[in-house]
Amino acid sequence: MAGLNDFKLVNIYSTELLRRKLNNNQYSELSDSNKKRYGFYYLILQLTTGETELEELEKMIIDTDYCKSIYKVKNNDYGIDAVYVDYESNRILLYNFKFREKYDAKIGGKQGPILDSTKFLSMTLNGSFKDINVNLISKEKMEEISNILNSDEIWNIELIVVSNENHGIDINQPEIKSLSKDFDVEIKPIVLDDIIGFLHNRNSEFSAKIMIDKESFLVYEEDSLSSAKSYLINLSVANLIRITCTDEEERNNYNYTNLEMIKDVNLEMGILYENVRGYLSDSKYNKNIIKTLNDSPQKFFMFNNGITITATNVKSESKNANKKYLFTLENMQIVNGGQTLRSIYKFKEENFDEEKLENSYVLVRIFKTEDNDDLINEIAEFTNSQNAISDADLKSINKMQIKIEKFLYNQGIDYIRKSGDIGVDRIFESQISKERLAQILYSHKGYPDRSTNQKKKLFGVYYDDIFGDDVIDFDMLLKLIKLYNEIEENYKNLYGEREVYTQKILYIIYLQSLRDDINKNIYLLEKCLEDYRKNDDVSKARKLIQKGFKEFLDKSFNSGTGTGTRLKI
């Protein structure tokens, strides 16, 4: 169970995110309590949606108090504090937050917050939001969701009940089950334990010891002179739980005899740091894995792909007249199999059965990598490449992404490779996600249209064109990040904050590659947005992602409307 220090850590991450989002005046006007509370919104939304850009996260927040304090507008959230519509996977995430200022290990699990959420759901589903006379932010979200649900596509609604308490709501209570059925929503509680597992320590080192029968492992060497070795081990699920738990003493207690010791242990999420993981609200537990453990534990080895572990050092010592071997893993990381491991722990928590855990086995691959970070990342990337993982997640451990992270760190910029990677070890001037950087670089290459309407491909078919060793220039990269921020400020000064969004800035970056004049390029873009399909009822945001708009913009630029000197990067 998470403790007081974990509670404090969440507050640190939360306030740091809010500090980065707000200007100095906005931030200083808030009470310490609201800094933590509002920052908590950003933290959870980042972890559960995978969106790392703070501007995009802010668009999801509709909380009444937040709107009043930050937007300076009135809003009624009707029990829902944030809304995220995932058009790629047809998911609607509705958030209800319960934030406590003081830690209390015993408090939590009340039904009140979730029952408050029914107001938003009812008004959205029955259409009564149309009767709201004032122009509320909540009304816009309700209308968006209503239009989606009335379409021919199949959508799923998830109600995420978030708390920084230890105890979440019991979704098996009759009232909660009834609510879920009546509104056709899946209810997912998130509590302090869930959150803290994803706020991993970047510099943590973990060790473990395993005693293995001689017949239960194989060793592979590239050649007899190589120090790099890999091992294939047939390991009991009970043993796997032991070597991955938070208790360091138990991880090294290879001579355990009582399985009761693993009954209450928690998974050490830091061990999964280099593993490509799904986000907090995704389906973290594979039901088939849990079902196999319960129904056919003896077949688990055959039905599961196994676990891949890297360790900077692996020692193997023969014991008991060479009948057993003691393996010591130093600085170990699980780079593949995180979902399997979480599912095993889920089974243990819900249906602890010593016999099934001891008699089910899993294939564990162990690679001795020494201090070769490149090798670790290559193992992680290639062993995960056959799984159903997005290209963006897979590339988060690519060698170039780590190089960029280190370079920008020295420039005072926090590079967000993975959701939840928030640097709190120093004060950063700014932050940027790998997704945003990819959009900036590809826009400068001449593809602002692809950068906005083909975002998935930026880390797929276009990746080498953007981040290839032969095309990346760190000095240019830094200048373009600064240019992005400069364009954003100029746009706000010319047209106001509400008229500024990412798609526009990416188009200006493209125009800057043709002519070094930010304001003139902004005026040109706005004029083209007015003139393109002028008689059609199409928003500016929709125009920007349409294939024909870039052609229209290029013609306007080349017709004499746009001439000048190319920006020197």
N, C-alpha and C positions, 0 to 999 in steps of 0.2 A: 504493500500500500504506500502511495506517495505521502511524503511528510512535509513538515514546515519549510524546509529548504527548497523542496520542489515547488511549493506554493510561491515562494519568493522568486524562484527562477522564472516561472511563468510571468510574474509581474515585471521582471527585468526585460524579458523579451518583448512583452506587450508595450511597455513605455518606450522602448527603443524604436519599435516600428512606428508608433504614433509620432515620435519626435522627428523621424525622417519624413513623415507625410505632411505635417503642418508647418506653417512658417513660424518664426520665433514669437510673433505677437499672439497668434492663435494658441500656441502651445503654452505660453506663460500665463494666459488668462484662465486656463483650466485648473481645477483643484487636483491634488495628487491622486485622489480617488478616481476622478474621471479620466485622468491620463492612463491609469491602469485599466480601467473599464473599457474605454474606447479602443485602446491599443489591443485589448483582449479580442475585440471583434476582428481586427485585422489579422491577428495571429491565427485564430481559428479558421477564418475564411481562407487564408493562405494554405494552411495545412489540409483543408478539406476539399478545396477546389483545384489546387495545383497552380492557381494564378498567383504570380509573385509580384506583379506590378501594383504598387499601392494605389495608383489612380484608378485602376480597374476594380480593385477591392472596394474602394470607397463608393463606387456606383451601386454596390450591392446593399449598402447599409441604409435602412429606412427607420431605424429606432427613433422614437419621438424626441428623446432628450438629445441625441446626437445631432439630429436635424436642427434643433433649436440652438444648440451651442456652436456648431461648426458651420452649418449652412445659413444660419440666422433666418430660418423659415419654420412655419408651423406645419406639423404633420402628425397624424394619428397612425401608429403602426399596427393597431388592432391585434396586438399580441405576437407579431412577428417582427424580429429585429433586423433581419437581413434576408435577401432573396437572391439566389443564383440560378440562372437558367442555362443549362448546359445543352447547347444545340447540337453538339457532336454526338452525345450519347442519349439524347432525349430524356434528360433528368431535370426535375425541378426541385431544388433544395431550399427548404424554408427553415430559417434558424430562429430558435428561441434561446436567448442567453440568460443565465442566472450567474451574476458575478458577486462574489463575497469579498468584502474588504479585509476580513480577518480570518485566519485559518482556524478551523475546528474539525478535528478528525472524525467527529461523530455525526455531524450535520449533513443533510442532503437527502435526495430521493423524494421530495415532495411533488405532489401532482399539480399544484397550482399553476406553475408556468406553462405546462403542456395544455391544460384546460383553457388557459387564456388564448392560446393559439387558434382555438376553434372559431373565434370571431373572424379572423382573416380568411380561414378556409371556407367558412359558410358564405361570406359575402362574395368571395371569388367564384365559388361553384354555383351559387344560385343567381348570380348576376346582380345582386342588390347594390354592388359598388357603383353602378351606373347612377344611382340616386344621390350620390355624394355631390353636392353643388360646388364645393371648393376644389381647386386644382391641387390635390395632394400627391406626394411622391408615391404613397401606398396605392393610390388609385391607379396610377400608371402601371405599377407592377401587377396589380390585380387584372387590369385589362390585358396586359401582355400574356399572362398565364391563361386567362379565359379564352383568348384567341387561339392559343396553342392547343388547349384541351378540346376545343370545338373543331379542330382540324382532323384530317383522316389519319394522321400519324398516331402511333402508340407512345404515350408518355408515362413516366413514373414519377410520383411525388414522394419525396422523403422529408420528413419532419425531423430536423436535427436538434435535439434538446441538449444544450451545452451548459456545463457548470464547471467552475474551478473548485468544486467540492470533491470529496472522496467517493461519495455514494450517489449513483445515478438513479433515475426513476426505474421502477420495475415494470418492464413492458408486458409482463404476464398478468398484471392486475386486470380484473374484469373491465374496469372503466377504460383503461388504456386500450385493451383489445377491441372494445366496442368502438372507440374513437377511430382506431385504425381501420376497422371494417366499414364504418359508416362513411368515412371520407376517402376510402381507398388509398390510404397513405401508409408508407413504411416508417415506423418511428425508430430513431436511432439515438440512444443516449451517448454523450461523450463526457467523461469526467477527468479529473486531474491525472489519474494513472494513464489514461489514453494519451493525454497531451504530452506528459513529461517524457514518454517513451520516444517521441519524435524530436525532442529538443536535445539531441545527443551531443556529447562532448567530442569535438573534432580531434582531440589529442589523447583520448583514452586508450589504454593498452590493457588487453585481457589475456590471461593465461589459463590453461586447463591441463589436467592429466587424465589419461585413459589407460586401463589395463586390458590388453587384447590377447585372445588365444592366438597361437601361432598360425592356425588354419584360417583365421578370420580376416587376414589382410594380405595385400599384395603390394610390392614396392616397384617403382619404375624409375630408372635413371636414363638420361640422354646418352651418357657414356660413363665409363668407370672413373674418369677424372673429374666429372662434374659434381659440384656440391649441391646442385638443384635436384631435388627428389620430389616425387609425388607418390601418394599412398591411396589405395582403395581399401576401405574398411567396412566390414559388416558390423554395424553398431546397433545395440538395442535402443529403442525409443526412450526408455528410462534413462539410459546413459547419456543420450543426446540432450535430454532435459537438464540433467545435472551439469554438463559442461557448458551450458549456455545460460545458466541462471544468474541472478544478480549477486548471489552469495559466493564471494571469492574462495572462501574456505571449502565450500562444498564442491566448487568447480575443480579443485585440486585434491579432493578426497576420493581417489580412485578405488580405494578399498572399502567402499560403502557396502553395507549388508541390509540395511533397513530402508525400503522404498518409501516409507512414510516421510522421510526427509525431503522428498521432492514434491510432496503434496501441496505445500503452500508457497513454493518458490515462484518468483516472477521471472519472466524473460528479460535478460539484459539487452535492451534495445541498442545499446552502444555497439554491441558486437555486429549489428546489421548496418553499421554506418556506411560501408562501401557497397552495400547491397542495393540494387535498384529496387525501390519499394513503391508500392501504391500509396495513395494519399489516405489520410486518416479515416475518411468516411467511406472509402471504397469497400468492396467485399473482401475484408482482410482474411476471412476464414473460408477455406475451400470445403464445402459440405461433403464432397466425395472423399476427401482425405479423412475427415472426421467419421464418416460412415464406414469406411474401410477399417479404421482402428476399432470401431465398435463391433462390427459384424464379422470381419475376417482379418483379425490382426496378424495371423500367420501369413497372409498374402500381401501385407503392406509393402514388403521389399520389392515385389514384382510390379505393383501398381503405381509406385512412386518414383519420380526421377532422381530423388536424393538431394543431398546437401553438398555444396562446395565451400571449402574452408581454405583460406590462405593464412600462413603464419610465417613470420620473419625467420623463425627457427623451429625446427622439429627434431627433438631428440628421441631416439628409440633405444631402450636398454633391455637386454634379455633378462628374464627372471625365471625362477622355478625350473632350473635345469633346461632352459631354452624352450619351455612349453608355453610361456607367456612373454609378452613384450609390454613394457611401460612406455607410453608415448607422452612426451611433454610438449605442449604447443605454446609458443611464446608469441605475444602480440598477434593474436588470432582475429580474423574477420570472416564473417559469413558473406560470401559474395554472390551466392546463388542458393535459392531455397528458402527465402524468407517467409513466403506464404505457407510452405509446408511446416516450418517451425512454429509460426503463429497458430496454425491449425492444430498442431500437436498440443500446444499449451492450452488452447481453447478446450480441447477434448479432456485434458487433465483437470481443468477447472470445473467442468460441467459433469464429468462422469469418471471420477478417479477410480481406476481399476488396476491394481498392482500387477495382476497376472497378464492383462492385455498389454500393458506398457513394457513389461519385461520380456514378453514373448513376441513382440513385433519388432522388426528390424528395418533399418534404413541404410542405403548406400551413402557413405560419406567419402568424398574426395578431398584429400588434404594436399596442398601444394606448399612446399618450402620455397619461399621467395626471397629470403634474406631481406635486404633493405631496398629491393628493386621495386619502386612504386609503379614504374611503367609496366612491369610484368603483372603486378597485382591488378592494375586497371584493365590490362588486356584480358586476363583470365575472367574478370568480372564481366567485361563487355561481350566476349565471345560465348561464355557459358549462358548468358542471359539472352543472347540474340535469337535463340530458338523459342523463346517464351512469348506470350502475348503481352509484350511491353511496348509502350509507345516509343517511337524513334527519339523523341525529346528526352524521355527518361533514360533510355539506353545511352544516349550521347552525354549524359551528365557526368559519366565517369571516363569519357574519352580524354586522351592525353592532352589534346589542345585545349579542352575546356579547363583542365586543371592548371595549365600554363597561364591561361588568361586570368583565372582566379588569382594566382600568385602575383601576376603583373599588376592587376588593378588594386590588389590589396596594398601594394607599395605606393600606389597613387592615391590612397585614401578612399577608394571606391569598393564597396562590398558587392562582389559578384555572386549572384544567387544562382548556383548550378542546380540545386534541388530545393524543393519546397521544405521549409523548416530550417534551412541553413542561414541563420541570421547571426552575423558576427557581433558578439557583445563583448569581445575581448578588447576592443578599442572603439573610439568614437570615429565613425566614418563620415566623410563629407556628404556622400550620397550612396545610392545603391542602384544596381541595374541587373535585370535577370538575363539569362542566356537567350531566352526567347526574344526579348526586346532588342538585345544586341544583334541577333541574327536578322531581325527586321531592318534595323538601321543599316547594317552592312550591305544587305541585299538591295535595299532601296538606293543606296549610293551607287551600286553597280548598274542601276537602271531599271529595277523591277519593284517599284513601290506597290504595283497592283498585286503581284504575286505575294509580296510580303504581308498583305492584308487579307487576301482571299484564298491563299494556299499555305496557311501557317504550318500545317502538319508536314508539308514537304520540305520546310526549311531545315529540318533535321533528318530528312530522308534523302530524296533524289538531288536536292540542291546543296546538301551539307558540304561537300568537297569544294563547291564553287564559293562557298561563304567562309568556311573555316579550314580549308586545305592548307597544308604546310607551305605550299608554294604561293599562296595568295594572301595569307594573313600578314598584316603589317601592324605591329603593336603601336607605333607612333600614330599611324592613321586611325587606328581603332580608338585611341584616346581622344583625338581631335573630333572624331565623329560623335562620341558621347557628349563632349562639351558643346558641339554644334546642336545636338538634339535639345539640350537644356536651354541654349540661347534662343533657338527658334520658338520653344514653348513660351519663354518670357516675352518675346516680341509679339507673339500672337495674342497673348493675354492683354498686353498694352494696347494693341490695335483693335481687338474685337471683343474683349472681355473673356473671363474664364470659362463661361459656359460654351463658347464657340470653339474651344480648343480641345482636340482629342488626337489620339495617336495616329490615326490614318492620315490626317492633314499634315502632321509634322513629318511623317515619312515621305509624303509627296514633296514637301519643301526640301527635304534632304536630297531627293532626286534632282529637283530643280537647281539646287545649289551646286550640283556636279556639272551643271551647264552654265550657270551664271552666279557669281558671288554677290548677291544682293538679297538679303533675307526679306526685307519689307516689300520690295518690288515683286518677289516671288510669291509672297503671301497674297498680295493684291491680285496677281494673275490667277492663282488657284481659286480664290473666292469668286472672281469674275467667271471663270470657267464652270464653277459649281452652280452659279446662277443661270448660265446660258445653256448648259448641257441638259437636253430633254426638258426644256423650259416649260413646256405645256403639260408635262406629265406630273402626276402627284407622286414624286419620288423624293425622299429625304436626301440631304447631302451625304449622310453616312452611307446610304444605299448606293448613291452614285459613285462614290469612291471605290467600291468593290466591284463595280461593273467593268467588264472587259473593254467596252468602248470608250470609257472615260479617259484613260491614259492616251489613247489615240487622239481624242479630241484636244486634250491638253497639249500634246506634242505639236499638233497642227497650229494651235493658237500661239505657241512659243515660236515656232519656225516661221509663222506668217509675218513676223516683225514685231509682234506684241512683246516677245521676249528676246532681247539681245544683250550681250554683255560678256564679261570675262568669267571663265570657268574658275570655280573655287579650287585653290591649290591645297591639296591635302597631302 
